[in-house]
Amino acid sequence: MAAERLTLMNEEMRLRDGLMARDAPPAAAVDGQSARATQAPPRDAVYAALDLGTNNCRLLVATPTPDGFRVIDSFSRIIRLGEGVSVTGRISEAAIGRAIAALSICRDKIESRRATRLRLIATEACRAAVNANDFLARVRSETGIVLEIIDRETEASLAMTGCSPLLDPAGRGAILFDIGGGSSELVRVSRDPARPEASPRIAAWMSIPLGVVTLAEKFGGRDVTQAVYDAMVADVATHVAPFAADHGGDLGGLHLLGTSGTVTTLAGVYLSLIRYDRRRIDGIWMSNAELTATIAKLMAMDYQIRAANQCIGIERADLVLAGCAILDAIRNAFPLPRLRVADRGLREGMLVGMMRQDGVLSS
């Protein structure tokens, strides 16, 4: 019954907005405007943003405030939806089971919080898998959740919206990167420090078909020698180089801005936290030297030590060095002196986008 209620609510929202094509398959991805209301909801409306990634399933439920939003519920679980997709081209039955279990929890949270404004997205694993439509249909049937597969440009734009509050207000912008499970996005963000009220803009962006899951599957993630690590960095560098050649000049006044489990894990290890604490991580600055030393510290750990670290855990122990290799390729291409760590991204970008669209949050 819960699945039927959420499916019905999703369909009513789409019909109200005139966005359900008559010839669309039952679980087709919608066009990104599915959450738009015909009239602005009240300021106490409840919003939900769900990001089903290649590695993680994440949910935020929030209400608008005068200067942003207040999170009233959240969920995050590593499900490895994209495990094996780079080899087989298919989402496996085991991964589907993990995803549906996590999405069922998200469904229950959305319903219990009475969220009426939703955006529910899927990313690279569903873009790449040949059985993605079958997976979407099964998710809809078993959970009531209708997922929207977003393209890479939308993913980059949402990441920028979610992370833009962490841009240095005195700077000219940033090289923003989002290291995912199956893809990684890079965005050159520009802003005018003389006009702090002006919104930052995307000057250029790119996406590469490599993330922590796909890179670890290609090179191995449990036992990573220096030679293997260097090979991972070199592989990523070939994808990043054209973007850096076109958009890597005039870096004065810019900084790196990273949103991913890789950078938040690095920050936790750098701070020697006993357990992960978002309040200490989100917004922290790390210098180049601090990043280099922390990555070296991780390289010196074997798999068991990484798994035992509370900021890494067994779920990331075989992925974190692949993420570091992607980060190092980006750092080499864009030699900037400092990185700001963001424990925020697509979900926050979706919430801000919906609230701005409704007029309950200013630009």
Contacts in CASP RR format, 6 or more apart in sequence:
PFRMAT RR
TARGET T0000
AUTHOR 0000-0000-0000
METHOD contacts of the structure
MODEL  1
MAAERLTLMNEEMRLRDGLMARDAPPAAAVDGQSARATQAPPRDAVYAAL
DLGTNNCRLLVATPTPDGFRVIDSFSRIIRLGEGVSVTGRISEAAIGRAI
AALSICRDKIESRRATRLRLIATEACRAAVNANDFLARVRSETGIVLEII
DRETEASLAMTGCSPLLDPAGRGAILFDIGGGSSELVRVSRDPARPEASP
RIAAWMSIPLGVVTLAEKFGGRDVTQAVYDAMVADVATHVAPFAADHGGD
LGGLHLLGTSGTVTTLAGVYLSLIRYDRRRIDGIWMSNAELTATIAKLMA
MDYQIRAANQCIGIERADLVLAGCAILDAIRNAFPLPRLRVADRGLREGM
LVGMMRQDGVLSS
2 107 0 8 1.000
2 108 0 8 1.000
2 111 0 8 1.000
2 144 0 8 1.000
3 107 0 8 1.000
3 141 0 8 1.000
3 142 0 8 1.000
3 143 0 8 1.000
3 144 0 8 1.000
4 144 0 8 1.000
5 111 0 8 1.000
5 144 0 8 1.000
6 107 0 8 1.000
6 110 0 8 1.000
6 111 0 8 1.000
6 143 0 8 1.000
6 144 0 8 1.000
6 145 0 8 1.000
7 140 0 8 1.000
7 144 0 8 1.000
7 145 0 8 1.000
7 146 0 8 1.000
9 116 0 8 1.000
9 118 0 8 1.000
10 34 0 8 1.000
10 118 0 8 1.000
10 120 0 8 1.000
10 144 0 8 1.000
10 145 0 8 1.000
10 146 0 8 1.000
11 20 0 8 1.000
11 146 0 8 1.000
13 34 0 8 1.000
13 35 0 8 1.000
13 37 0 8 1.000
13 118 0 8 1.000
14 20 0 8 1.000
14 30 0 8 1.000
14 34 0 8 1.000
16 37 0 8 1.000
16 38 0 8 1.000
17 33 0 8 1.000
17 34 0 8 1.000
17 36 0 8 1.000
17 37 0 8 1.000
17 38 0 8 1.000
19 30 0 8 1.000
19 31 0 8 1.000
19 33 0 8 1.000
19 34 0 8 1.000
20 30 0 8 1.000
21 28 0 8 1.000
25 133 0 8 1.000
25 137 0 8 1.000
26 137 0 8 1.000
26 140 0 8 1.000
27 133 0 8 1.000
27 136 0 8 1.000
27 137 0 8 1.000
27 139 0 8 1.000
27 140 0 8 1.000
27 146 0 8 1.000
27 147 0 8 1.000
28 133 0 8 1.000
28 136 0 8 1.000
29 122 0 8 1.000
29 126 0 8 1.000
29 136 0 8 1.000
29 147 0 8 1.000
29 148 0 8 1.000
29 149 0 8 1.000
29 150 0 8 1.000
30 146 0 8 1.000
30 148 0 8 1.000
31 148 0 8 1.000
32 119 0 8 1.000
32 148 0 8 1.000
32 150 0 8 1.000
32 154 0 8 1.000
34 118 0 8 1.000
34 119 0 8 1.000
34 146 0 8 1.000
34 148 0 8 1.000
35 117 0 8 1.000
35 118 0 8 1.000
35 119 0 8 1.000
35 354 0 8 1.000
35 357 0 8 1.000
36 357 0 8 1.000
37 117 0 8 1.000
37 358 0 8 1.000
40 358 0 8 1.000
40 359 0 8 1.000
40 360 0 8 1.000
41 116 0 8 1.000
41 117 0 8 1.000
41 358 0 8 1.000
41 360 0 8 1.000
43 63 0 8 1.000
43 64 0 8 1.000
43 360 0 8 1.000
44 63 0 8 1.000
45 63 0 8 1.000
45 64 0 8 1.000
45 116 0 8 1.000
45 117 0 8 1.000
45 358 0 8 1.000
45 360 0 8 1.000
46 61 0 8 1.000
46 62 0 8 1.000
46 63 0 8 1.000
46 72 0 8 1.000
46 113 0 8 1.000
46 114 0 8 1.000
46 115 0 8 1.000
46 116 0 8 1.000
46 117 0 8 1.000
47 61 0 8 1.000
47 62 0 8 1.000
47 63 0 8 1.000
47 64 0 8 1.000
47 69 0 8 1.000
47 115 0 8 1.000
47 117 0 8 1.000
47 118 0 8 1.000
47 351 0 8 1.000
47 354 0 8 1.000
47 355 0 8 1.000
48 59 0 8 1.000
48 60 0 8 1.000
48 61 0 8 1.000
48 62 0 8 1.000
48 109 0 8 1.000
48 110 0 8 1.000
48 113 0 8 1.000
48 115 0 8 1.000
48 117 0 8 1.000
48 118 0 8 1.000
48 119 0 8 1.000
48 120 0 8 1.000
49 59 0 8 1.000
49 60 0 8 1.000
49 62 0 8 1.000
49 118 0 8 1.000
49 119 0 8 1.000
49 120 0 8 1.000
49 346 0 8 1.000
49 347 0 8 1.000
49 348 0 8 1.000
49 349 0 8 1.000
49 350 0 8 1.000
49 351 0 8 1.000
49 354 0 8 1.000
50 57 0 8 1.000
50 58 0 8 1.000
50 59 0 8 1.000
50 103 0 8 1.000
50 106 0 8 1.000
50 110 0 8 1.000
50 118 0 8 1.000
50 119 0 8 1.000
50 120 0 8 1.000
50 121 0 8 1.000
50 145 0 8 1.000
50 347 0 8 1.000
51 57 0 8 1.000
51 58 0 8 1.000
51 59 0 8 1.000
51 121 0 8 1.000
51 123 0 8 1.000
51 346 0 8 1.000
51 347 0 8 1.000
51 350 0 8 1.000
52 81 0 8 1.000
52 99 0 8 1.000
52 103 0 8 1.000
52 120 0 8 1.000
52 121 0 8 1.000
52 122 0 8 1.000
52 123 0 8 1.000
52 126 0 8 1.000
52 147 0 8 1.000
53 81 0 8 1.000
53 122 0 8 1.000
53 123 0 8 1.000
53 124 0 8 1.000
53 125 0 8 1.000
53 180 0 8 1.000
53 181 0 8 1.000
54 80 0 8 1.000
54 81 0 8 1.000
54 82 0 8 1.000
54 85 0 8 1.000
54 123 0 8 1.000
54 124 0 8 1.000
54 125 0 8 1.000
54 180 0 8 1.000
54 181 0 8 1.000
54 182 0 8 1.000
54 183 0 8 1.000
54 211 0 8 1.000
54 213 0 8 1.000
54 214 0 8 1.000
55 78 0 8 1.000
55 79 0 8 1.000
55 80 0 8 1.000
55 81 0 8 1.000
55 82 0 8 1.000
55 180 0 8 1.000
55 181 0 8 1.000
55 182 0 8 1.000
55 212 0 8 1.000
55 213 0 8 1.000
55 319 0 8 1.000
56 76 0 8 1.000
56 77 0 8 1.000
56 78 0 8 1.000
56 79 0 8 1.000
57 75 0 8 1.000
57 76 0 8 1.000
57 77 0 8 1.000
57 79 0 8 1.000
57 81 0 8 1.000
57 99 0 8 1.000
57 102 0 8 1.000
57 103 0 8 1.000
57 106 0 8 1.000
58 74 0 8 1.000
58 75 0 8 1.000
58 76 0 8 1.000
58 346 0 8 1.000
58 347 0 8 1.000
59 73 0 8 1.000
59 74 0 8 1.000
59 75 0 8 1.000
59 76 0 8 1.000
59 106 0 8 1.000
59 109 0 8 1.000
59 110 0 8 1.000
59 347 0 8 1.000
60 71 0 8 1.000
60 73 0 8 1.000
60 74 0 8 1.000
60 347 0 8 1.000
60 348 0 8 1.000
60 351 0 8 1.000
61 71 0 8 1.000
61 72 0 8 1.000
61 73 0 8 1.000
61 74 0 8 1.000
61 109 0 8 1.000
61 110 0 8 1.000
61 113 0 8 1.000
61 115 0 8 1.000
62 69 0 8 1.000
62 70 0 8 1.000
62 71 0 8 1.000
62 72 0 8 1.000
62 351 0 8 1.000
63 69 0 8 1.000
63 70 0 8 1.000
63 72 0 8 1.000
64 70 0 8 1.000
64 355 0 8 1.000
64 360 0 8 1.000
64 361 0 8 1.000
68 352 0 8 1.000
68 355 0 8 1.000
68 361 0 8 1.000
69 351 0 8 1.000
69 352 0 8 1.000
69 355 0 8 1.000
69 361 0 8 1.000
72 113 0 8 1.000
73 109 0 8 1.000
73 112 0 8 1.000
73 113 0 8 1.000
75 102 0 8 1.000
75 105 0 8 1.000
75 106 0 8 1.000
75 109 0 8 1.000
77 102 0 8 1.000
77 105 0 8 1.000
78 315 0 8 1.000
78 316 0 8 1.000
79 95 0 8 1.000
79 98 0 8 1.000
79 99 0 8 1.000
79 101 0 8 1.000
79 102 0 8 1.000
80 95 0 8 1.000
80 98 0 8 1.000
80 213 0 8 1.000
81 91 0 8 1.000
81 95 0 8 1.000
81 98 0 8 1.000
81 99 0 8 1.000
81 125 0 8 1.000
81 126 0 8 1.000
82 91 0 8 1.000
82 95 0 8 1.000
82 124 0 8 1.000
82 125 0 8 1.000
82 129 0 8 1.000
82 181 0 8 1.000
82 182 0 8 1.000
82 213 0 8 1.000
83 92 0 8 1.000
83 94 0 8 1.000
83 95 0 8 1.000
83 213 0 8 1.000
83 217 0 8 1.000
84 92 0 8 1.000
84 213 0 8 1.000
84 217 0 8 1.000
85 91 0 8 1.000
85 125 0 8 1.000
85 128 0 8 1.000
85 129 0 8 1.000
85 214 0 8 1.000
86 128 0 8 1.000
86 182 0 8 1.000
86 213 0 8 1.000
86 214 0 8 1.000
86 217 0 8 1.000
86 218 0 8 1.000
87 217 0 8 1.000
89 128 0 8 1.000
89 129 0 8 1.000
89 130 0 8 1.000
90 129 0 8 1.000
90 130 0 8 1.000
90 131 0 8 1.000
91 99 0 8 1.000
91 125 0 8 1.000
91 126 0 8 1.000
91 129 0 8 1.000
91 131 0 8 1.000
91 132 0 8 1.000
91 135 0 8 1.000
96 135 0 8 1.000
96 138 0 8 1.000
99 135 0 8 1.000
99 139 0 8 1.000
100 138 0 8 1.000
100 139 0 8 1.000
100 142 0 8 1.000
100 143 0 8 1.000
103 139 0 8 1.000
103 143 0 8 1.000
103 145 0 8 1.000
104 142 0 8 1.000
104 143 0 8 1.000
106 143 0 8 1.000
106 145 0 8 1.000
107 143 0 8 1.000
107 144 0 8 1.000
107 145 0 8 1.000
110 118 0 8 1.000
117 354 0 8 1.000
117 358 0 8 1.000
119 148 0 8 1.000
119 350 0 8 1.000
119 354 0 8 1.000
120 145 0 8 1.000
120 146 0 8 1.000
120 147 0 8 1.000
120 148 0 8 1.000
121 147 0 8 1.000
121 148 0 8 1.000
121 149 0 8 1.000
121 150 0 8 1.000
121 346 0 8 1.000
121 350 0 8 1.000
122 132 0 8 1.000
122 136 0 8 1.000
122 147 0 8 1.000
122 148 0 8 1.000
122 149 0 8 1.000
122 150 0 8 1.000
123 149 0 8 1.000
123 150 0 8 1.000
123 155 0 8 1.000
123 180 0 8 1.000
123 182 0 8 1.000
123 183 0 8 1.000
123 346 0 8 1.000
124 152 0 8 1.000
124 180 0 8 1.000
124 181 0 8 1.000
124 182 0 8 1.000
124 183 0 8 1.000
124 209 0 8 1.000
124 211 0 8 1.000
125 132 0 8 1.000
125 181 0 8 1.000
125 182 0 8 1.000
126 132 0 8 1.000
126 135 0 8 1.000
126 136 0 8 1.000
126 147 0 8 1.000
126 149 0 8 1.000
127 149 0 8 1.000
127 151 0 8 1.000
127 152 0 8 1.000
127 183 0 8 1.000
128 182 0 8 1.000
128 209 0 8 1.000
129 135 0 8 1.000
132 149 0 8 1.000
136 146 0 8 1.000
136 147 0 8 1.000
136 149 0 8 1.000
139 145 0 8 1.000
139 147 0 8 1.000
140 146 0 8 1.000
140 147 0 8 1.000
150 158 0 8 1.000
152 183 0 8 1.000
152 185 0 8 1.000
152 207 0 8 1.000
153 205 0 8 1.000
153 207 0 8 1.000
155 178 0 8 1.000
155 183 0 8 1.000
155 185 0 8 1.000
155 207 0 8 1.000
155 346 0 8 1.000
156 178 0 8 1.000
156 185 0 8 1.000
156 186 0 8 1.000
156 187 0 8 1.000
156 202 0 8 1.000
156 205 0 8 1.000
156 207 0 8 1.000
157 202 0 8 1.000
157 205 0 8 1.000
158 345 0 8 1.000
158 346 0 8 1.000
158 349 0 8 1.000
158 350 0 8 1.000
159 176 0 8 1.000
159 178 0 8 1.000
159 185 0 8 1.000
159 187 0 8 1.000
159 259 0 8 1.000
159 345 0 8 1.000
159 346 0 8 1.000
159 349 0 8 1.000
160 176 0 8 1.000
160 187 0 8 1.000
160 189 0 8 1.000
160 200 0 8 1.000
160 202 0 8 1.000
161 348 0 8 1.000
161 349 0 8 1.000
161 352 0 8 1.000
161 353 0 8 1.000
162 259 0 8 1.000
162 342 0 8 1.000
162 344 0 8 1.000
162 345 0 8 1.000
162 346 0 8 1.000
162 348 0 8 1.000
162 349 0 8 1.000
162 352 0 8 1.000
163 176 0 8 1.000
163 257 0 8 1.000
163 258 0 8 1.000
163 259 0 8 1.000
163 342 0 8 1.000
163 344 0 8 1.000
163 345 0 8 1.000
163 348 0 8 1.000
164 189 0 8 1.000
164 199 0 8 1.000
164 200 0 8 1.000
166 257 0 8 1.000
166 282 0 8 1.000
166 283 0 8 1.000
166 340 0 8 1.000
166 342 0 8 1.000
166 344 0 8 1.000
167 173 0 8 1.000
167 174 0 8 1.000
167 189 0 8 1.000
167 191 0 8 1.000
167 200 0 8 1.000
167 257 0 8 1.000
168 174 0 8 1.000
168 253 0 8 1.000
168 255 0 8 1.000
168 340 0 8 1.000
169 193 0 8 1.000
169 196 0 8 1.000
170 193 0 8 1.000
171 191 0 8 1.000
171 193 0 8 1.000
171 253 0 8 1.000
171 254 0 8 1.000
171 255 0 8 1.000
172 190 0 8 1.000
172 191 0 8 1.000
172 192 0 8 1.000
172 193 0 8 1.000
172 252 0 8 1.000
172 253 0 8 1.000
172 254 0 8 1.000
173 189 0 8 1.000
173 190 0 8 1.000
173 191 0 8 1.000
173 200 0 8 1.000
173 253 0 8 1.000
173 254 0 8 1.000
173 255 0 8 1.000
174 188 0 8 1.000
174 189 0 8 1.000
174 254 0 8 1.000
174 255 0 8 1.000
174 256 0 8 1.000
174 257 0 8 1.000
174 340 0 8 1.000
175 186 0 8 1.000
175 187 0 8 1.000
175 188 0 8 1.000
175 189 0 8 1.000
175 248 0 8 1.000
175 251 0 8 1.000
175 254 0 8 1.000
175 255 0 8 1.000
175 256 0 8 1.000
175 257 0 8 1.000
175 330 0 8 1.000
175 334 0 8 1.000
175 336 0 8 1.000
176 186 0 8 1.000
176 187 0 8 1.000
176 188 0 8 1.000
176 189 0 8 1.000
176 256 0 8 1.000
176 257 0 8 1.000
176 258 0 8 1.000
176 259 0 8 1.000
177 184 0 8 1.000
177 185 0 8 1.000
177 186 0 8 1.000
177 187 0 8 1.000
177 256 0 8 1.000
177 257 0 8 1.000
177 258 0 8 1.000
177 259 0 8 1.000
177 260 0 8 1.000
177 327 0 8 1.000
177 330 0 8 1.000
178 184 0 8 1.000
178 185 0 8 1.000
178 258 0 8 1.000
178 259 0 8 1.000
178 260 0 8 1.000
178 345 0 8 1.000
178 346 0 8 1.000
179 211 0 8 1.000
179 212 0 8 1.000
179 258 0 8 1.000
179 260 0 8 1.000
179 261 0 8 1.000
179 262 0 8 1.000
179 263 0 8 1.000
179 323 0 8 1.000
179 326 0 8 1.000
179 327 0 8 1.000
180 211 0 8 1.000
180 212 0 8 1.000
180 213 0 8 1.000
180 260 0 8 1.000
181 211 0 8 1.000
181 212 0 8 1.000
181 213 0 8 1.000
181 214 0 8 1.000
181 319 0 8 1.000
182 209 0 8 1.000
182 210 0 8 1.000
182 211 0 8 1.000
182 212 0 8 1.000
182 213 0 8 1.000
182 214 0 8 1.000
183 207 0 8 1.000
183 208 0 8 1.000
183 209 0 8 1.000
183 210 0 8 1.000
183 211 0 8 1.000
184 207 0 8 1.000
184 208 0 8 1.000
184 210 0 8 1.000
184 211 0 8 1.000
184 236 0 8 1.000
184 260 0 8 1.000
184 326 0 8 1.000
185 205 0 8 1.000
185 206 0 8 1.000
185 207 0 8 1.000
186 205 0 8 1.000
186 206 0 8 1.000
186 207 0 8 1.000
186 208 0 8 1.000
186 240 0 8 1.000
186 243 0 8 1.000
186 330 0 8 1.000
187 202 0 8 1.000
187 204 0 8 1.000
187 205 0 8 1.000
188 202 0 8 1.000
188 203 0 8 1.000
188 204 0 8 1.000
188 205 0 8 1.000
188 247 0 8 1.000
188 248 0 8 1.000
189 200 0 8 1.000
189 201 0 8 1.000
189 202 0 8 1.000
189 203 0 8 1.000
189 257 0 8 1.000
190 200 0 8 1.000
190 201 0 8 1.000
190 202 0 8 1.000
190 203 0 8 1.000
191 198 0 8 1.000
191 199 0 8 1.000
191 200 0 8 1.000
191 201 0 8 1.000
192 198 0 8 1.000
199 363 0 8 1.000
203 247 0 8 1.000
204 243 0 8 1.000
204 246 0 8 1.000
204 247 0 8 1.000
206 240 0 8 1.000
206 242 0 8 1.000
206 243 0 8 1.000
208 236 0 8 1.000
208 239 0 8 1.000
208 240 0 8 1.000
209 239 0 8 1.000
210 235 0 8 1.000
210 236 0 8 1.000
210 239 0 8 1.000
210 326 0 8 1.000
211 322 0 8 1.000
211 323 0 8 1.000
211 326 0 8 1.000
212 262 0 8 1.000
212 319 0 8 1.000
212 320 0 8 1.000
212 322 0 8 1.000
212 323 0 8 1.000
212 326 0 8 1.000
213 319 0 8 1.000
213 322 0 8 1.000
215 232 0 8 1.000
215 235 0 8 1.000
215 236 0 8 1.000
215 322 0 8 1.000
215 323 0 8 1.000
215 325 0 8 1.000
215 326 0 8 1.000
216 318 0 8 1.000
216 319 0 8 1.000
216 321 0 8 1.000
216 322 0 8 1.000
218 235 0 8 1.000
219 228 0 8 1.000
219 231 0 8 1.000
219 232 0 8 1.000
219 235 0 8 1.000
219 322 0 8 1.000
220 228 0 8 1.000
220 318 0 8 1.000
220 322 0 8 1.000
221 303 0 8 1.000
221 318 0 8 1.000
221 319 0 8 1.000
221 321 0 8 1.000
221 322 0 8 1.000
222 303 0 8 1.000
222 317 0 8 1.000
222 318 0 8 1.000
223 302 0 8 1.000
223 303 0 8 1.000
224 232 0 8 1.000
224 299 0 8 1.000
224 321 0 8 1.000
226 299 0 8 1.000
229 299 0 8 1.000
229 321 0 8 1.000
229 324 0 8 1.000
229 325 0 8 1.000
232 321 0 8 1.000
232 322 0 8 1.000
232 325 0 8 1.000
232 326 0 8 1.000
233 325 0 8 1.000
233 328 0 8 1.000
233 329 0 8 1.000
233 332 0 8 1.000
234 329 0 8 1.000
236 325 0 8 1.000
236 326 0 8 1.000
236 329 0 8 1.000
236 330 0 8 1.000
237 329 0 8 1.000
237 332 0 8 1.000
237 333 0 8 1.000
240 329 0 8 1.000
240 330 0 8 1.000
240 333 0 8 1.000
241 333 0 8 1.000
243 333 0 8 1.000
244 333 0 8 1.000
244 334 0 8 1.000
248 333 0 8 1.000
248 334 0 8 1.000
251 334 0 8 1.000
251 335 0 8 1.000
251 336 0 8 1.000
254 334 0 8 1.000
254 336 0 8 1.000
255 336 0 8 1.000
255 337 0 8 1.000
255 338 0 8 1.000
255 339 0 8 1.000
255 340 0 8 1.000
256 330 0 8 1.000
256 331 0 8 1.000
256 334 0 8 1.000
256 336 0 8 1.000
256 338 0 8 1.000
256 339 0 8 1.000
256 340 0 8 1.000
257 339 0 8 1.000
257 340 0 8 1.000
257 342 0 8 1.000
258 339 0 8 1.000
258 340 0 8 1.000
258 341 0 8 1.000
258 342 0 8 1.000
259 342 0 8 1.000
259 343 0 8 1.000
259 344 0 8 1.000
259 345 0 8 1.000
260 323 0 8 1.000
261 316 0 8 1.000
262 320 0 8 1.000
262 323 0 8 1.000
262 324 0 8 1.000
262 326 0 8 1.000
262 327 0 8 1.000
263 327 0 8 1.000
263 339 0 8 1.000
263 341 0 8 1.000
263 342 0 8 1.000
264 276 0 8 1.000
264 281 0 8 1.000
264 282 0 8 1.000
264 341 0 8 1.000
264 343 0 8 1.000
265 311 0 8 1.000
265 312 0 8 1.000
265 316 0 8 1.000
265 320 0 8 1.000
266 286 0 8 1.000
266 291 0 8 1.000
266 294 0 8 1.000
266 295 0 8 1.000
266 298 0 8 1.000
266 324 0 8 1.000
266 327 0 8 1.000
266 341 0 8 1.000
267 281 0 8 1.000
267 284 0 8 1.000
267 286 0 8 1.000
267 341 0 8 1.000
268 276 0 8 1.000
268 280 0 8 1.000
268 281 0 8 1.000
268 311 0 8 1.000
269 294 0 8 1.000
269 297 0 8 1.000
269 298 0 8 1.000
269 309 0 8 1.000
269 311 0 8 1.000
269 312 0 8 1.000
270 286 0 8 1.000
270 290 0 8 1.000
270 293 0 8 1.000
270 294 0 8 1.000
271 280 0 8 1.000
271 281 0 8 1.000
271 284 0 8 1.000
273 280 0 8 1.000
273 310 0 8 1.000
273 311 0 8 1.000
274 310 0 8 1.000
275 310 0 8 1.000
275 311 0 8 1.000
276 310 0 8 1.000
276 311 0 8 1.000
278 343 0 8 1.000
281 341 0 8 1.000
281 343 0 8 1.000
282 341 0 8 1.000
282 342 0 8 1.000
282 343 0 8 1.000
282 344 0 8 1.000
283 340 0 8 1.000
283 341 0 8 1.000
283 342 0 8 1.000
283 343 0 8 1.000
284 340 0 8 1.000
284 341 0 8 1.000
285 338 0 8 1.000
285 339 0 8 1.000
285 340 0 8 1.000
285 341 0 8 1.000
286 294 0 8 1.000
286 338 0 8 1.000
286 339 0 8 1.000
286 340 0 8 1.000
286 341 0 8 1.000
287 337 0 8 1.000
287 338 0 8 1.000
287 339 0 8 1.000
288 331 0 8 1.000
288 335 0 8 1.000
288 336 0 8 1.000
288 337 0 8 1.000
288 338 0 8 1.000
288 339 0 8 1.000
291 327 0 8 1.000
291 331 0 8 1.000
291 339 0 8 1.000
295 324 0 8 1.000
295 327 0 8 1.000
295 328 0 8 1.000
298 306 0 8 1.000
298 320 0 8 1.000
298 321 0 8 1.000
298 324 0 8 1.000
299 321 0 8 1.000
299 324 0 8 1.000
301 309 0 8 1.000
303 317 0 8 1.000
303 318 0 8 1.000
306 312 0 8 1.000
306 313 0 8 1.000
306 316 0 8 1.000
306 317 0 8 1.000
306 320 0 8 1.000
307 313 0 8 1.000
307 314 0 8 1.000
307 317 0 8 1.000
312 320 0 8 1.000
352 361 0 8 1.000
353 361 0 8 1.000
355 361 0 8 1.000
356 362 0 8 1.000
356 363 0 8 1.000
END
